[in-house]
Amino acid sequence: MKRIILVGKPNSGKSLLFNQLTGLRQKVANFPGVTVELKSGKFDQYQLIDFPGAYSMSTLTRDEEIAVEKINQALLDQQTALIICNLDATRLQSSLMFGMQMLAMAQRFGKPMVFALNMIDEVARFGHQIDVAELSKDLGAPVYAISAKTLEGIAEFKTAVLRDAEQVAVEVNAADTAELPALDFSEQVRQSRLLAAKYGIQSTVVLKNQNAIDSFMLSNFSGGIVFLLVMFLLFQSIFTFATPLMDGVESLIGSIASFVTDLTGPGMLADFMNDAIFGGLGSFLVFVPQIMVLTLIIGMLEDSGYLARAALICHKPLSYFGLSGRSFIPYLSAHACAIPAIMAARTIESPRKRLITMLTIPLMSCSARLPVYALLVAVLIPDTRYLGGLVNLQGVAFFGLYLFGIVTALVVSLVLSRSSLNDDAKSDMPFILELPTYRLPHWKPLIHRVTNSAKQFVYRAGPVIFMVSLGIWVLGYFPTGAGGLQDSYLGMIGHWIEPLFAPLGLDWRYGVAILMSFLAREVFVGALGTLFGIDGADENIAGLAANIQADGLTFGAGMGILLFYVVALQCVATVATLKAETGSAKLVTGLVIGYGALAYLLAMLCAQLL
């Protein structure tokens, strides 16, 4: 299949244009490095490939190096029919600098190229017009004015791209190009400045409002306060905004369970449905709304342009711990899932800081921990509200858990930065970050991102939890039947491992749930739901928190479990990703053992002292 490749600098609306052309709803984020991996989709009869963003063909950072390497491969590929270079109409100079370099490369390799002058609606908002026909004439290539956000000019652009892609490309032999001298892009840089001055908006007009806001957002005092408030509201909202949805899901599960029980009548099938399905899998599904709320708010911060500011605010304090301001982006992303966050760390300019960031990302509280936190916080912390219900004490406890993970990660980073991992600091690349303009989020892909996060969470964890719940139910039900958990096969196994968890103030049921959760942290909730269901708590299906409270879990033991889950590295997929990214099985094995030992020690201290 013939290909069309889409290139451009970061933060220029390139990914959103890709979404509009292919119908795929890819993630759009206003910080560099998010498009470090290739995205592809079908556009008419062509395969459209979204290439990583880059500021220049003369690379400075690792993500630009990856981008240029992939672009060069595509230019040599005979299947490449057309190049689309996306330009940010509000920042024409920086876009044209890369665009004109790209045009010189396309001409060298005999590939046709067009320019998509994106964000034309923003230009109009500033009261400016760009003479597209004249700009096209000066560039010597077609230019199309569009807005990927408002869809202005998109229909005409699609037609034009399909027409331009039919041009017969000049075939260039790879061996011939290898003998040519490297291009000197100094002329393209000079021309980009001249064309930006001729056609672009004056930078003072574009930056006037942005600088007025940034003078407050980025100041040492007010910027820090805003950052802390934003982070506090982020985690407070996980409980406050998600509670009605969680209550609705819990009521729905309870209603379905009652209906199914009435249909099946008493017996083994009813016990299985109540204990394994509604007690195990159902207890886990209750917490899915919190995943959606977390994804929604992080997405709003990304799309609005605030995350880049947060990275800039964090650079100075993070550098003290041996990290980069860019480490903030993987750290925050890790609160959704550690795996893409570890991959996002590839964009950190320093190999040393990149490694330290990857090794400490597992300490960020990912969405898999959310069900565990929500369950135990509901058990241990009263639902007390302040300021007219805006501040929830359980939300404050949530914030404290996330903050504890962040602080632990920083302490570990400080230790690692002073250890043998500390390479020559002179090899570090400079910290470079472009601040995008403030924009309203594009709601359609944002809502899709939220629903998709819930689907992926359920699809990824659901089968594992179902199999674990099934296994626990079988071992816990036989040979004694319902209500005989102590004398079941599972009871025998649990009592054998109980001495390991006795110092943590936990009985064998919690020990079984913790050990099973090394497959995936979310399994803890499903396993406990099944165990308490078999033990005669099925009259409160999916109300697992009430069952645990009635069972008498102590505050110290409960806090110990929470801190254990904050620190322990219990995700097999994360371990595999770390091994792939670091290339060292020994290093990752040591990390798993080290975090596990620290988690156990913290849990034991909580149980003994609280």
N, C-alpha and C positions, 0 to 999 in steps of 0.2 A: 504493500500500500504506500502511495506517495505521502510525503510528510510536509507539513507546514510548521516551522518553528517560531515560537514567540519569545522574544528577548526584551530586555529593558532593565532599568535600574530599580532597586528596591523602593517600595513605598510609592510607586507610580500608578497604581491601579491595574497592574499587569495581570495579577491572579484573578481579579474580578472580571476583566475582559475575557480571560480564558473561560471562566464560568459561563459568560453570556454566549460565547461562540460554541461551546460544546454542550451546554445544558447541564454540566456537572457542577455541583456546588462545592467547590474546593474551599479550604480554609483561607481567609484573607486576614492578614495581620499587619499592623503599621510599625514593624520593626525589622531591621535587616536580618537576613539569614533564614527567614521562615520558609523560603522556597529553595532551600539547599538541595532538595530532592526533585527529580524530574516528575512532572505530572503530565499525563497524556489523556486524550479523549478524542472522540470522533467528531469531525466537522465536515458535514456533507460526505464526499467520498474520500476525504483526506484524514490522516491522523495528525491531530494538532498536539504539539509538545510544548509545555510551559517550562522554559529553562530557568535555572537559578538566576536571581537578580545580581547585577554587577554594576559598579560605578565606572569602571574603566577596563579596557583590554590589557592595560599594564597593571597586573595584579598586585595587591598589597596584603589582602587577608586570604585566609584559607577558603572561604566561601566564594570569593571572586576567582580564585585559582581553579576551583571545581567548575565554576560557570564557564570560564574561558576554555578550559580543557574540553568540556562537553560541546561547546559551540564549535570549536575547531573540528571536532569529529563529525558534527552534523554538516559542516560546510564541505567536507570531503565526500559525504555520502551522496550517491547519485539519486537516492530516493527523496532527497530534500528538494521540494518544488518551489518553496517561497519562504522568505524571512519576513516576519512582522516585527518591527521594532516599536515598542510602546514608549511614548513620550509623555512626561508630566507637563501639561500646558502651563501649570502655575510655577514650575521651576524649569524653565526651558534650557538654561545654560547647562546645568548638570546632566539633564537628559540628552541634550544634543551632543555633549562631549562623548558620551558612550555611543550614541546613535550614529555619529559621523565616523567614529572608529569602526563601528560595525559595518557601515556602508562601504568603507574602504576594503574591509576584509571580504565582504560579499562580492564586490567587483573583482577582487583578485581571484576568487574561486568561481566566478561566473554564475553567481546565484542572484535571481531577482529579489528585490527588497522593497517593502512599502513601510510607511510610518503611520502609526495610529496616534493622533494627537489627542490624548485622553484628558479627562477632567475639563473639557471645554465649558461645562456648566459653571465651574468654579471661576473661570476666566470672566464669564459674563457677569457673575455675581460681583466681581471687582470693577465692573464697568469698562472692561477692556475687550477689544476685538483683535483677532489674529487673521491676517490676510493669508489664508491657507494656500491659495493659488500661487502667490508670489513666493511663499516659503518653499513650496514644492519645486518651483522653478530654480530657486537658489540651491536647493539640496540636490537637484537632479534625480529625484525619485518621487513617486506619488505620496501625497500626505492627505490623510482623511481625518477630519475633526469629529470626535465622538465623545460620549460620556458613558462609560460602562455602568455607572450608577443609575442615571436617569434614562438610559437607552437612547439618548439623542444620537442620531446618525448611525446606530448599530445596524439597522436593516440595510441601508445603503452600503455600509462597510462590508457586510457579509457578501453582498453581490459583487463588489469590487475585488475583494480578496479572491473569490473563486475565479473571477476573470483573470486577474493577474497571475494566479497560480498556474494557468494554462500556458503561460509563456514558455518557450523552449529554452531551458537553461543551457549555457555554454559548458560543455564537458571539459573538466580540467583534470589532468593527471596528477595524482598525489606526488609522484616522484618529481614532476616539474616544479610544483610549488615548494617542495622541500629545498630546492636549490636556490630559490629566490631569497634575497636578503630580508631580514625582519623589517616590518613596517615602522617608520618613524611617525608617531601620531602627533607630533608637535603642531603640524599645520591644521589638523582636525581640531585640536584644542583651541587654536587661535580663531579658526572660523566659527566654532561654536559660540565663542564670546561675542563675535561680531553679529551673528544671526540672533542671538538672545537679546542683544541690545536693540536690534532692529525690530524684532517681532514680539518679544516677551514682555510680561508685566514688569514694571519697575519693582525691584526687590523690596523697596521701602513700603510699597503699597501692600504687597503680600504679607510682609512680616509685621506690619503695624499692629494689627489685632493680636497676632500670635505672640509678639514680644510683650505686649501689655499683659496678657495672661501669664506668660512664662516668667515675667518679673515677679509675680506672686508665687506661681507654682514651683519655681526653681530656686527661690531664695533659701538661704541656709536655715532660716527660722521657720517661715510660713510653709515652705516646701516640705520640710520634715514633718510638720504637724499634719499637713494635708495627706502626706503619704501614710502616716500612722492611722489617720482617720479612715482612709480608703481601705487599708488592709483590715482594720477592725470591722468596718461595715461589711466587707467581703465575707468574713467568717461569721459575723453576727447574723447575716442574712440567710446563711445555710439553715439555721434553726427557725428564725422568725418567719421568713417567706415560705419555707418549705413545709411548715407544720400543718397548714390546712390540707395541702395535697397529700401528705403522709397519712393524716387522719382519714382522708377519703379512700386512699388505697387500702388502709387497714380495715375499714368498714366493708369495703367491697370484698376483700379476701374472706372476712368473717361471714359475710352473707353467702358467698359461693360455697364456703365450707359447710355451712348449715344446710344449704340446699342439697349438696352432694351427699351429706350424711343421712339426710331424710330419705334420699332415693336408695341408698345402698343398705340401710339398716345396720344393726350391730353385727360385728364380726371382724375377721382379719382384714377384709378389703377396706372397711370403714376406718380401722385403726391405721392402715397404711396411708390412706388419703389424708387423715387428720394429722398424723405424726410426721410422716416423711414429706408429703407434698405441701400441705398448708402450714405445718409446723416448721418445716425446714426451709423449703424454697419460698414459701409465702412470707416468712419472717425476713428474708433477704430483700424481697421485692418492695417491701414497705419503704425502704430507704432510697429507692431510685429517684424520687423527686429532688432529693438533696444533691444528687449528681447533676441534675439538670440545672438547678439554681446556681451551683458553683460554675458550671460551664457558661451559663448565660452572663454572669457578671464578669468573668475573666474575658469573655468575648467582647463585651462592651468596652472594657478597659483597653483591649487590643485595638479595636476598630476606631475608638475615639482619638487615639494618638497618645494616651496617657502612659502606656507601658514604656515607651521610649524615654519619656521624662523620668519615670521611676528608675529606669536603668541608669540614667545620668545622675540622679540623686544618690543612688546606691553605690556609685563607682568608688567614691573616696572611702566610705566606711568599709566596703568589701575589699578594697585593695589592702587594707590593714590585715585582713585575714588571708592574704595570699590569693585573692580572687579578682575578677574583673567586673566592671559594671555590666558587661554582657552576661555574666553568670546569673544575674537576677532573672533574666528571661527563661532560661531552663529551670531555675528554681521555682518560679511561679507556675510554669507549665507542668512541673512535676506534681503539683497539687491536683492535677487531673489524672496524669499517668506518668510513671517514671520512664517508660520506654521511649516515647518520642522526646522527652526532656533530655535523656542521655544523648540521643541523636542530635538534638538541637545544640548541644554543647560543642559540636564540631565547628561551629562558627566563631568560637572564642579564639582570639588572635594568638594567644600564648599557649604552647603545648603543655607547659607546667600548670598553668591555671585551668586549662581545659581538663587535664587529668584529675586535678583536685576537685573541680566542679562535678565531674562524672562520679567520683567515688563518694561524694557527699549527697548527691541527689536522692539516693534511697532514704535519707533521713527526712525528706520533705513528705508530709502526710498526703499520700495520693488518694484518689477517690475510692480505692479498695478498702481503705481504712475507715471510710465514712460510716458504713453500717456498724462497725465495731464501736466507734466513738459515740455514734448516736444512741446505740443501745445502752452502753454503760453510763453515759452522761445522763440519760433519762432515768436510769436506776439510782444514780448516786447524787445527782444535783436536783434540788427542787425547782419546779417551773415557776420561778418568781420573776415578775416583770417590773420595770421601772420606766419613768418618763413616758407615762401613758401607753406602755406596752412596746415602745420602740426598742428598749434594751431588755433582753432576756438573760437571766442568770445562766441558763444552760448555754446560750450563745457565747457568753463571756468565757465559760469553761471550754467551749470549742476553740475560741481564739487562743486561750492559754495552751491548749494541746498543740495547735499549729505553731504557736510561737516557740514552744519548747523544742519542737523538731527543728525549727530554723536556728535557734540558739545552739543546739547540739551540733548541727551541721557546721556552723561558724567556728565553734570550738575545735571540732575535728579538722576543719580546714586550716586553722591556725597551727595545729600540731603538725599536719602534713606539710604545710608550707615551710616549716622549720626543720623538716626531716630530709632524708636522702632523696625525696621526690623533688627537692628544690634544685632545679637546674640553674645555670648561669642566668641571672636576671637580665643581663644585657641582650639575651636572645628574644626577649619579649617584644611583641609588636605593639605599636601605639594604640591607645583606646580611641576608636573612631565610631561615631554614632550620629546619624542624621535624624534631626527632630522633624517628624512629619507635621503638617498643618493639622489643627484640631478639626475633626469631622464628626458628623453624626454617624452612628453605625448603620451599615446596610442591613436592614432587618431580615430580608428573605434568607440569605445564606447564614445569618446568625441564628435564626430560629431552626434552620435545618441542622446546624452544628449542634444545637442543644438536644434536639430529638435524636440525632445520630449518636451522640455521646451516651444517651440512655440505652439505645439499641445495642451499641457495641458492648456496653457494660453488662447488659443482661445476656447477650449472646456469648460473651467471653466467660463470664462467671457462672451463668445459669446451668450449663451442662455439667460443670465440675461440681457445683453444689448439689445438683440432682443426684449424681452418682455417689457423692459422699453421703448425702442424706439417705439414699437407698441402702448403702452399705451399713451405715450406722443403725438404721431401722432393723435390718435383718439380724445384725449381731446383737442388738439390744432387745429384740422381740422374742427371739428364740433362746433357749427352749421353753421358757416359762410363760410367754405370752405377755399381754398388756399388764402393766403394773408390777412386773417382776424384774425391773432393770438391774437391781443389785445382783441377782443370781443368773443374769444372762451371760452370754459369751462376751459381750462388750464389757459387762461388769467385771468379769475375770481379768480381762486385759487392762481395764482402767485401774483396778486395785494393784496390779503389778507395777504400773508406772506412777502410782500415787505418791510414793516417797520423793520423787523428783519435784513435785509441785507442792508438797506439804510446807516447805519453807516460805512459799509465796502465799500461804493462807488459803489454798484452793483444794477442793476435793478432786476426785478422779474424773468427774464429768467435765470440769473445766480443762483438766489436763488432756483429755481426749480431744476436746474442741480445739485447743491450742496446737496440738501435734497435727491434727488434720488440716489446720489452716496454713501449714507450711506449703501446701499445694497452691493456695490462694487465700489471702487474708479474709476475704468475705465469707469463706467457709465457716469461720468461727460462729457467726450468727446462725447460719443454717444448721450447723451441727448441734448447737445448744438448743435451737428450736425443736429439733428432732428428739434430743435427749430428754428435755423437759416434757415433751408431748408423750413419750413412752412412759415417763414416770408419773403420768396421771394428771398432767396440766392441760389436757386437751380441751377443757371447758373454756379456756381463754385463748383460742386459736389466734396466732399472729400477735397476741399481746404478750410477747416474750418478756418485756421489761417488768410487767406486773408479776409474772411468774418468778423472775429472779429476785425481785424485792421480797416476795412472800417466802422465798427460800432462805433469805437472811444473809446475802453476800455482804461482807463487812466493807466499810469505806476504804480501809487500807489495802485490802486485797483487790478491790475494784480499781483503785487508782494504780495499783501495781500492774494489773492487766493493761490498763490504758498506756502507761509508760512503756511497757513491754512492746506493745504494738507500734508505738511511736518510733522506737529505735531498731527493733529486730528486722533483719532483711529476710522476708518470708516469701518473696515472689520469685518463682523459678524463671519466669520469662525475663525479669529484670536481671537476674544473675547471668543468664545466657547473653543478654544484650551487652552487659558490662564486659563479659569475656570477649565478645566479638569486637568491641570498641577499643579495649585496652590491649588485647592480644596476650593476656597473661592469666592463665588459670590459677596460678599460685597466688597472685595478688588478689583476685576475686575470692578465692577460697578463704584467705586470711581475713578479708573484709566480712564475709558471712559469719565466720567464727567470732571475730572481734565484736561486731554489732550484736550478735546473739548473747555473748557473755556479758556485755554491758547492759543489755535489756534485762537479762535474768537478775543481775545485781541490783538494778534500779527497782525491779518488781519486789525483790526480797526486802530491800530497805523500806519500801512503802508499807509492806505487810507487817514488818516488825515495829516500825516507828509511828505509824498513823493509827 
